[in-house]
Amino acid sequence: MTKNYYHCYGDNENDNDDDETDIIISDNTNNTTILITEEEFEIGFVQSLRVQMPPLLKIDSEYQSIEVYESEHYGKVFTLDECLQLTELDAPHYNEMLAHVPVMEYFMLFPSPSKLKILVLGGGDGYVVSELLKHSEYIRTIDHVDLDRTVIDVSAKYFPWAYNLYSDNSDKVNLIIDDGANFVRERLLLKDSYYDIIIQDSSDPYFYEDDGELVVLPSNVLYSTEHFRNMYRLLSVNGGVFIFQAETYNIPSNLRSIRQWKRTLSETLNYTDVRYGTIGIPTYPTGQIGFYVAHVRTTTCEEDQCSNSDFYDWDVVTKHFNSMTGNKTKYYHPKIHKSAFDLPLWVEEAIYN
């Protein structure tokens, strides 16, 4: 999951504590409910989701507070530090794209691939790993690295995709409790250590307070040039694929970062086929979140070919999509993969200039 660090709050209307923020609350006649509210001060955007009280779970881990709620429309709702992380209803949008886009792009390069070695950084809810296992016959190992074991345990109890996820797939999935950037650095010290695919489901690197102050978060290291370089070194030189959460283009500071990451990946580090893709997801602030996908290989395509995705063999994607095992996807399919890189004109100009 991507941890959203906007200004988040939620409480009931009978709470008389003096909070720094006015709490927006509502009670139905039959059930007590609250609004989980997220505010993005940079653009004056506020959104809320109504959930039922009391929460199904409220617990503190070593790193953060964790809550699980029930909601009428979106199913179970998962929050960290009072910030909404995912809902059962629209979690497939983001997680299916992060899992299947890099695998399918690898298949387009190697239609009959050998067994894949995959690294997943973050995503303690387990959704990305569960989606990857739909390609199980092509996977050798999945190393899943997450810092907070409590998030993993809570997800396994409350969300169906994570039930017995690690115990039932212990022959392929290695769960590693560690800091992602630290794991990558240590992995590079091992001889002949590489991955075919790396998926980074990371938290937001920063946010702005209501007074305009920039707050840099610990996850910012996962967006540094040094970390992107380490990922490049850890990918297979024959055709490695890297994908990571890349914020929303609807917030100006995010769009500036999106543009900078493109330059860093393409110009500083020589990744190829670097493209920003978009995902529609109602409960993410502004309803849109993006990802970057980038390749490590010697054969590249021209910028205009990359942006319209005509360089790739989509018949290969359709073939593998139809042969996936397990439950059908709800959001991902070949056509939405291809169209994800078609951006509004003002966004494309801002990123690719």
N, C-alpha and C positions, 0 to 999 in steps of 0.2 A: 504494500500500500504506500501511497505517497502521503506523508504527513503534512497537512495544510496548516501553515503558521499564519493565519490571519487573526484578527482580534476576535476571539471566540468567547461566548458566554451563554449561560443557561441557568435558570433557577425558577422557583415558584413565586407567585405574587405575594405570598405571605412572609417572605424572607425580608426581615427588617434590617439586615446588615447594611452598612454603608459601603457599597461597592463603588469602584471607580467608574463603572459603566451602568447606565440604566438598563434594567433587565426587562425584556419583553416576554410577557407570560400570558397564558390563557387557560382557563379551566372549562372543560365541558361539563354539562349537567350530570353525566353518568361517570365519566372517567377524568381523573386529574391528568392534565397534559402540560408539557412545557415546550417552549420553542428553543431549539438549539440554533443560535444565531452566530453568523460569521460576518464581520465587517471588514471591507478592504478600504482603508482610509484614503489610499492614493487616488482612487477614482470615485469615492463616495458611494460605494456599492455595498448593500446589505442584503443578505438572504437568510431565511430561516426554514427549519424543518420541524414539524410538530411530532413529538414522541410521547409515549405513554409513561406515566410514573406509577410505581417506583421503577428504577432501572432493573433489568434482569441481573446485572452484575455491576458492582462498583468496587474497584481494587486499585491499589497503588503498587507499581513495580519499582524496581531500583531506579528507573529512569523517568517514569511518567505515570499519570493517573489514567486508568483504563475503565471505560464504561460501555455497557451493551444495553440498548433500549429496544423496545418493540414499537413499530409505527404501523398505522393503518394501511398505508399505501405502499411504502418502500420496504416493508418487512423489517428484519432486525437491522439495527443501526449501531455502528462501531465508532466510538470516539476515543481520542487520545488527548489528554489535557484539555478537555471540553471542546476540542475541534473535531468536526465530523471527518472520518476517514473513508468509510464506505457504507453503502446500504446493500442489502441483498438484491434489490431490484436492478440497480444500475452498475453494480460492481463488475459485471461482465464486460461493459463497454471498455474500460481502461485495461483491465487485466488480460482479457482475450487478445487485445491488440499487442500488448507488450510481450505476450508469449508467442503468438503465431506469426506476427510480422517477421521477426528475425529468422525463425525456423523456415518459413516459406521462402524467404530471400536466399537462404543457404541452399535450399532445394533447387532453386532456379539456377544457381551456380553449379551444383552437383546433383543432377536428377536422380542418381543412384548412389547416395552418399554412404560412406562407412559410418560406423556408430559415432554419434555425436557426444562430445564432452561440453557440458553447459554449466556456466556459473551464473547464479542469481544472487545479487546483492540487495538486501532489504526484502520487502514483501513478506513480513512475518505472518500475515493473515493466511498465507499458503495458496492463494488463488492462482498466481502465476505458475507455481510448481504443478498444481493440479491440472492446469491447461497443457503444460508441456508434456505431461504423461499421456496425452492423447496421441502423441507421436512415439509412444514407448518402444516400438520395434526398431526405431532408428536411433535410440538413445543408449549410450554406454553408461554415463553417469551425469547426475545433476548435483553440483555442490551448492547448497543453499546456505548463505551466510546472513545471519541477522543478529543484532546486538541484544534484543530483549526477549528472553525465553518466555516471559509471562505472556507477551502478545501471542506467541505461537501456541501456548497452552490454552489460552482463552479462545482463540480462533478454533482450535480443535474441538472445543466443547460446544460452541454455539453456532458454528457455520458449517453447513453440510459438506462443502467442498474440502474442508480440512479434517473431517472425521477420519481417523486412522491413516492419515495421509503418509506419515513417515514410517509407521510400523508395517503397513501393507506394501510399501514400496522400498523397503530397506535395501534391496538388492541394487537399486538404481540411485536413490536419493540419499545424500549425505548431509545431515543437518549439522551446521557448525555455528556455535554461538561465539561471535567475534565482531569487532569493528570492521566494516567493509574495506576501508582504505588500508587498514593494518593488514588484513588478510591478503590483499592484493600485493602489498609490498613484500610480505614474507613468501608468498607463492613465487615471486620472481626470483627468489634466491635458490629455488629448487631447479635442478638440471632438467631440461626438456619438459618444463611445465607449460602447458598451453591449453586454451579452450577454443572450440569452434564458434561458440556463441556466448556473449556476456550480456546479461540483462540487469540493468540498474534501476531498481524501483525505490528511488530515494526520496527523502523529505525535501521540502523547499529549502533553498540555500540561504534565504534572508527574507525579511519583511520590513515594512515601514510602519512606525508608530503614528498615532494621530497628530503628533507634533512635527512629523516629517523626518524623525530620526531613523536612520537605517540600523536595523538589528541583524547582524551577521550570525548565523546559526552554525552549530557544529557540523551539519551536513554540507556546509559550504566547501569543505575539503574535497567532496566527491565531484565538484564542478571545477576544480582547479586544473591548470594546464599540466601540472605534475601528475595528477591522478589520471587524466585522459591519456597522457603519455604512457603511464604504467599499464593502462588497459590495452593500448595499442601493442605494447611489448608482450602482453599476455595472450593475445589473440593469434590464432594460426595464420601464418603468412600466406598460406595457400588460398584462404578465403574466409577469414574470420568476420563475424558480424557483431556489431555493438549497438545496443538500443538503450536509451535512458529517458526518464521522465524529464520533460523540457518546458514545463510551465504553460501558462495561457498567454496568447498574444493580445488579449484584451486589456492588459495592464501595462502601461508604458515602460516601467522599469523591467518587467519580464521580457517585453519585446526587445529591449536593448540587450538583455542577456542572451536571448535567442540568437540575435544577430552576431554577438561576440562569440558564442559557442561555435557557430558556423565557421567563422574565420579561424578560430583556434583549431578546430578539427581538420578543416580543409587545407589551410595555408601553413599553419605552424607545425602540424603533426602529420600531414599527408594521408589522412584517411581519404578514402574514395567514396563516391556516390553518397555524399552527405545530404540528407533530406529531412526536412521538418514535416511531420505528419500531424493531423488534427483528429481529435476524438470529441464527439458530442456526449456530454454526461451531465444530466440535470442538476445533481447535487454538488458538483464542483463549482466554486465561485465563478460566475459569469457563464456557466454552462459549457465551458470548453477547456480542454487541456491538451497539451501536445507532447510529442516525443521526437527525439532524433534517432535516426537509424544511419549507421555508417559502416563501411566495409574496409577490410584490410586485404588488398589484392593488387596485383600488378596491372591487370586489365581494367580499364575504367571506361566510363561513358562521358560524353560531353555534357556540359551543364544543362543545356536545353533538353537533352534526352533524359537526364535524371529527373528533372522537374516534372515531366509529363509521364514518366514511368513506362514509355514505350520500349525501352531497352530490354525489358525482362520478358521471359516466356511465361505468360499467364496460364497457358494450358498445363504447365507443370504444377502450378499452384492449385488449379482446379482438381487435378488428378489426386494430389496429396490431401487436399481438403476433403474429398469424397471418401478417402480411405482412412480418415482419422477414427480412432476408437473412442469408446465412452460416450457420454451424453453429447448431443449436438451443441454447437456454439449458439449463443443468443445474439451476439453482436458481430463478431468477425465472420467475414466470408470474402472470397477473392475480389469481388467488385468493390467492397468498401476498403480493402487493402489498397487497391489501385487508386481509388479516388481520394484517399486520405491526404495525398500530397498536392491536391488541387486546392489552393488557398485563395482567399479574397485578394484582389489585386493589390490593395494597399499593404497587406501583410507580405505578399510575395516580394513586392518592391522593397519593403523594409528589410527583409531577410537577405535576399539575393542581390538586390540593387542592380 
